[in-house]
């Protein structure tokens, strides 16, 4: 959905001073946030495996 908005160049309504705001920035926050949380989860999992194997935390 965010990619579709990006390809169409979708914009949000009128803002003061004639500014335009692109809607795909808002639509990309959830997928990007989810990806970052997944990366953090993988990192924590790998650190836990290291702690189990070596017997100490990083």
Buried (B, 14 or more C-beta within 10 A) or exposed (E): EBEEBBEEEEEEEEEEEEEEEBBBEEBBEEEEEEEEEEEEEEEEEEEEEEEEEEEEEE
